[in-house]
Amino acid sequence: MLIRSFVLTEKAMIELKKNVITAIVDLSAKKNDIKKEFEKLFNVEVESVNVLVTPRGEKKAYIKLKSNYNAEELLSKIGVF
């Protein structure tokens, strides 16, 4: 499983308003792999994925959902908050 956890920081909450979910993913994960896994696991369509490696050595993915899906609703449904 490439997606390890979801991030709920202040910045992540601001991104959530833009329909972007922030997650910690496996270091070896590629953007396309993250997109495919996220779409398969949560039955949504992903518009884009951006990644970065944090100073702590974790890989963080910003997963933007297509406009016909709601990121806040999805996180609430899967029990993140």
Backbone as CSV, one residue per row, in Angstrom:
resi,resn,N_x,N_y,N_z,CA_x,CA_y,CA_z,C_x,C_y,C_z
1,MET,0.843,-1.185,0.000,0.000,0.000,0.000,0.882,1.240,0.000
2,LEU,0.668,2.103,-0.961,1.507,3.283,-1.107,1.132,4.407,-0.151
3,ILE,-0.162,4.550,0.147,-0.625,5.632,1.005,-0.528,5.173,2.464
4,ARG,0.282,5.897,3.237,0.513,5.506,4.630,-0.423,6.197,5.605
5,SER,-0.591,7.520,5.455,-1.462,8.268,6.365,-1.864,9.588,5.717
6,PHE,-2.853,10.228,6.322,-3.290,11.532,5.848,-2.767,12.600,6.793
7,VAL,-2.516,13.785,6.249,-1.966,14.895,7.019,-3.098,15.866,7.340
8,LEU,-3.186,16.289,8.612,-4.247,17.203,9.028,-3.689,18.463,9.685
9,THR,-2.640,19.029,9.111,-2.052,20.257,9.640,-2.873,21.458,9.168
10,GLU,-2.510,22.625,9.645,-3.210,23.850,9.240,-3.107,24.059,7.729
11,LYS,-1.914,23.849,7.183,-1.729,24.004,5.740,-2.567,22.977,4.969
12,ALA,-2.622,21.752,5.479,-3.405,20.709,4.822,-4.893,21.070,4.817
13,MET,-5.365,21.716,5.874,-6.770,22.139,5.939,-7.061,23.235,4.915
14,ILE,-6.098,24.126,4.691,-6.251,25.172,3.671,-6.311,24.524,2.292
15,GLU,-5.454,23.543,2.059,-5.447,22.820,0.781,-6.756,22.054,0.591
16,LEU,-7.325,21.561,1.670,-8.574,20.808,1.606,-9.695,21.666,1.022
17,LYS,-9.679,22.958,1.314,-10.668,23.890,0.759,-10.529,23.996,-0.761
18,LYS,-9.329,23.692,-1.274,-9.071,23.712,-2.722,-9.286,22.333,-3.344
19,ASN,-9.899,21.424,-2.568,-10.184,20.056,-3.008,-8.914,19.208,-3.157
20,VAL,-7.922,19.495,-2.309,-6.647,18.773,-2.324,-6.471,18.025,-1.010
21,ILE,-6.187,16.736,-1.102,-5.929,15.907,0.074,-4.426,15.718,0.200
22,THR,-3.903,15.904,1.412,-2.476,15.748,1.670,-2.252,14.414,2.378
23,ALA,-1.294,13.633,1.859,-1.041,12.312,2.433,0.454,12.023,2.458
24,ILE,0.860,11.207,3.426,2.224,10.685,3.462,2.187,9.369,2.684
25,VAL,3.111,9.232,1.745,3.137,8.041,0.894,4.500,7.368,0.969
26,ASP,4.595,6.180,0.420,5.848,5.426,0.375,6.884,6.209,-0.431
27,LEU,8.128,6.188,0.011,9.198,6.924,-0.678,9.389,6.486,-2.130
28,SER,9.086,5.242,-2.436,9.287,4.746,-3.799,8.097,5.022,-4.713
29,ALA,7.026,5.628,-4.179,5.800,5.844,-4.958,5.997,6.903,-6.037
30,LYS,5.493,6.603,-7.213,5.503,7.545,-8.340,4.126,8.208,-8.402
31,LYS,4.072,9.401,-9.006,2.819,10.145,-9.093,1.693,9.308,-9.705
32,ASN,1.983,8.650,-10.795,0.964,7.870,-11.493,0.469,6.703,-10.638
33,ASP,1.382,6.074,-9.900,1.007,4.968,-9.019,0.105,5.452,-7.882
34,ILE,0.430,6.629,-7.326,-0.380,7.210,-6.253,-1.789,7.497,-6.783
35,LYS,-1.854,8.085,-7.970,-3.142,8.418,-8.585,-3.993,7.160,-8.776
36,LYS,-3.401,6.119,-9.353,-4.144,4.878,-9.610,-4.637,4.250,-8.309
37,GLU,-3.761,4.178,-7.301,-4.146,3.553,-6.039,-5.247,4.349,-5.342
38,PHE,-5.126,5.674,-5.336,-6.123,6.516,-4.681,-7.488,6.367,-5.356
39,GLU,-7.493,6.360,-6.684,-8.750,6.201,-7.426,-9.380,4.837,-7.145
40,LYS,-8.558,3.811,-7.086,-9.056,2.454,-6.846,-9.588,2.292,-5.415
41,LEU,-8.839,2.788,-4.426,-9.227,2.636,-3.025,-10.488,3.403,-2.656
42,PHE,-10.608,4.633,-3.160,-11.679,5.514,-2.703,-12.743,5.799,-3.764
43,ASN,-12.638,5.169,-4.928,-13.644,5.291,-5.986,-13.917,6.756,-6.354
44,VAL,-12.840,7.505,-6.584,-12.932,8.903,-7.008,-12.025,9.104,-8.219
45,GLU,-12.135,10.266,-8.862,-11.241,10.604,-9.961,-10.262,11.666,-9.481
46,VAL,-8.993,11.457,-9.773,-7.938,12.377,-9.362,-7.537,13.228,-10.552
47,GLU,-7.480,14.541,-10.324,-7.077,15.470,-11.381,-5.556,15.524,-11.520
48,SER,-4.864,15.662,-10.367,-3.402,15.738,-10.416,-2.800,15.309,-9.085
49,VAL,-1.513,14.983,-9.131,-0.759,14.609,-7.927,0.577,15.349,-7.973
50,ASN,0.907,16.026,-6.876,2.217,16.654,-6.722,2.862,16.027,-5.497
51,VAL,4.172,15.820,-5.558,4.873,15.199,-4.431,6.099,16.006,-4.038
52,LEU,6.505,15.823,-2.777,7.753,16.404,-2.299,8.275,15.531,-1.178
53,VAL,9.577,15.574,-0.980,10.190,14.846,0.131,10.491,15.879,1.213
54,THR,9.962,15.644,2.401,10.121,16.589,3.501,11.525,16.484,4.099
55,PRO,11.942,17.482,4.882,13.232,17.398,5.568,13.323,16.206,6.519
56,ARG,12.166,15.673,6.964,12.137,14.508,7.848,12.328,13.214,7.072
57,GLY,12.413,13.301,5.745,12.629,12.118,4.932,11.352,11.407,4.523
58,GLU,10.204,12.051,4.706,8.929,11.469,4.296,8.525,12.039,2.938
59,LYS,7.792,11.268,2.182,7.279,11.743,0.901,5.830,12.165,1.109
60,LYS,5.548,13.418,0.754,4.216,13.969,0.937,3.583,14.157,-0.438
61,ALA,2.329,13.723,-0.576,1.611,13.857,-1.843,0.424,14.789,-1.661
62,TYR,0.268,15.700,-2.614,-0.897,16.575,-2.675,-1.774,16.037,-3.796
63,ILE,-2.920,15.470,-3.425,-3.787,14.777,-4.376,-5.017,15.646,-4.627
64,LYS,-5.089,16.222,-5.837,-6.217,17.089,-6.192,-7.306,16.256,-6.856
65,LEU,-8.507,16.301,-6.270,-9.636,15.566,-6.822,-10.317,16.393,-7.910
66,LYS,-10.968,15.713,-8.844,-11.733,16.413,-9.871,-12.885,17.142,-9.201
67,SER,-13.373,18.194,-9.856,-14.349,19.097,-9.233,-15.679,18.444,-8.855
68,ASN,-16.021,17.300,-9.453,-17.287,16.659,-9.094,-17.171,15.803,-7.833
69,TYR,-16.015,15.833,-7.148,-15.815,15.131,-5.879,-15.449,16.145,-4.809
70,ASN,-15.771,15.849,-3.564,-15.497,16.754,-2.457,-14.477,16.101,-1.514
71,ALA,-13.319,16.729,-1.375,-12.231,16.175,-0.554,-12.624,16.089,0.920
72,GLU,-13.296,17.114,1.444,-13.706,17.102,2.852,-14.678,15.959,3.122
73,GLU,-15.628,15.790,2.219,-16.611,14.710,2.353,-15.930,13.350,2.354
74,LEU,-14.961,13.157,1.437,-14.253,11.887,1.333,-13.515,11.566,2.626
75,LEU,-12.761,12.533,3.165,-12.018,12.299,4.403,-12.960,12.015,5.569
76,SER,-14.092,12.688,5.589,-15.072,12.451,6.645,-15.661,11.046,6.526
77,LYS,-15.947,10.622,5.301,-16.546,9.301,5.058,-15.600,8.172,5.466
78,ILE,-14.294,8.352,5.245,-13.346,7.284,5.587,-12.859,7.393,7.030
79,GLY,-13.360,8.404,7.760,-13.102,8.495,9.193,-11.814,9.198,9.580
80,VAL,-11.290,10.057,8.714,-10.055,10.772,9.058,-10.357,11.900,10.030
81,PHE,-11.504,12.561,9.826,-11.968,13.591,10.802,-13.452,13.729,10.747
